[in-house]
């Protein structure tokens, strides 16, 4: 009887130990399953965040592309001839007015001086370009160059520094206006004033008859004023 009692107690103890171990294992298994479930939820949340970020990025890119398109339309439609150069003076972008003014179809990557054929006033332009790279705005730079048709074109330029997102100067924007007609008018006016001054000196220093004075004035006034056309 004593042997049976000891055996029964041992069996009860073993059974309790086994049950405790099974319960612990089941608890650990439940915790692991819960952890995996939480991991799945976290991965699902991360996936949703990634999808939302991708959608936001796509929307941002679409808005940037739309804004860039509107800027290009505005830039290309400007009546002022505009050109953008990098820090080395290479042409990176230009508009239609610049193409018409300088007769350059595709100057991409060319040095601005070479594209214009070494214009008169190149040292002054180079100095203004360096000033713009230093962050200054240079206005009223006048220079001339030889058009492909042979005529000389007189240009009035403003140079502005181009800046990146960090504020550093990345290049120069040049805005050119053809003032050849105004220059020709000024030259014609100056030549006319010089003629009238010469006529005054001639008539005031000589005793001329009315007919001789009238003939001299007619000759001076009708004498053609010669200047080059910028067309």
PEQUITA-V524811 format. One record per residue. N is the residue number from 1. RES is the residue in one letter. SS is DSSP state (helix for helix, strand for strand, loop for the rest). Layout:
# PEQUITA-V524811
N:RES:SS, N:RES:SS
This chain:
# PEQUITA-V524811
1:X:loop, 2:X:helix, 3:X:helix, 4:X:helix, 5:X:helix, 6:X:helix, 7:X:helix, 8:X:helix, 9:X:helix, 10:X:helix, 11:X:helix, 12:X:helix, 13:X:helix, 14:X:helix, 15:X:helix, 16:X:helix, 17:X:helix, 18:X:helix, 19:X:helix, 20:X:helix, 21:X:helix, 22:X:helix, 23:X:helix, 24:X:helix, 25:X:helix, 26:X:helix, 27:X:helix, 28:X:helix, 29:X:helix, 30:X:helix, 31:X:helix, 32:X:helix, 33:X:helix, 34:X:helix, 35:X:helix, 36:X:helix, 37:X:helix, 38:X:helix, 39:X:helix, 40:X:helix, 41:X:helix, 42:X:helix, 43:X:helix, 44:X:helix, 45:X:helix, 46:X:helix, 47:X:helix, 48:X:helix, 49:X:helix, 50:X:helix, 51:X:helix, 52:X:helix, 53:X:helix, 54:X:helix, 55:X:helix, 56:X:helix, 57:X:helix, 58:X:helix, 59:X:helix, 60:X:helix, 61:X:helix, 62:X:helix, 63:X:helix, 64:X:helix, 65:X:helix, 66:X:helix, 67:X:helix, 68:X:helix, 69:X:helix, 70:X:helix, 71:X:helix, 72:X:helix, 73:X:helix, 74:X:helix, 75:X:helix, 76:X:helix, 77:X:helix, 78:X:loop, 79:X:loop, 80:X:loop, 81:X:strand, 82:X:strand, 83:X:strand, 84:X:strand, 85:X:strand, 86:X:strand, 87:X:loop, 88:X:loop, 89:X:loop, 90:X:strand, 91:X:strand, 92:X:strand, 93:X:strand, 94:X:strand, 95:X:loop, 96:X:helix, 97:X:helix, 98:X:helix, 99:X:helix, 100:X:helix, 101:X:helix, 102:X:helix, 103:X:loop, 104:X:loop, 105:X:loop, 106:X:loop, 107:X:loop, 108:X:loop, 109:X:loop, 110:X:loop, 111:X:strand, 112:X:helix, 113:X:helix, 114:X:helix, 115:X:helix, 116:X:loop, 117:X:loop, 118:X:loop, 119:X:loop, 120:X:strand, 121:X:loop, 122:X:helix, 123:X:helix, 124:X:helix, 125:X:helix, 126:X:helix, 127:X:helix, 128:X:helix, 129:X:helix, 130:X:helix, 131:X:helix, 132:X:helix, 133:X:helix, 134:X:loop, 135:X:loop, 136:X:loop, 137:X:loop, 138:X:strand, 139:X:strand, 140:X:strand, 141:X:strand, 142:X:strand, 143:X:strand, 144:X:strand, 145:X:strand, 146:X:strand, 147:X:loop, 148:X:loop, 149:X:loop, 150:X:loop, 151:X:loop, 152:X:strand, 153:X:strand, 154:X:strand, 155:X:strand, 156:X:strand, 157:X:strand, 158:X:strand, 159:X:strand, 160:X:strand, 161:X:strand, 162:X:strand, 163:X:strand, 164:X:loop, 165:X:loop, 166:X:loop, 167:X:loop, 168:X:loop, 169:X:strand, 170:X:strand, 171:X:strand, 172:X:strand, 173:X:strand, 174:X:strand, 175:X:strand, 176:X:strand, 177:X:strand, 178:X:strand, 179:X:loop, 180:X:helix, 181:X:helix, 182:X:helix, 183:X:helix, 184:X:helix, 185:X:helix, 186:X:helix, 187:X:helix, 188:X:helix, 189:X:helix, 190:X:helix, 191:X:helix, 192:X:helix, 193:X:helix, 194:X:helix, 195:X:helix, 196:X:helix, 197:X:helix, 198:X:helix, 199:X:helix, 200:X:helix, 201:X:helix, 202:X:helix, 203:X:helix, 204:X:helix, 205:X:helix, 206:X:loop, 207:X:loop, 208:X:loop, 209:X:loop, 210:X:helix, 211:X:helix, 212:X:helix, 213:X:helix, 214:X:helix, 215:X:helix, 216:X:helix, 217:X:helix, 218:X:helix, 219:X:helix, 220:X:helix, 221:X:helix, 222:X:helix, 223:X:loop, 224:X:loop, 225:X:loop, 226:X:loop, 227:X:loop, 228:X:loop, 229:X:loop, 230:X:loop, 231:X:loop
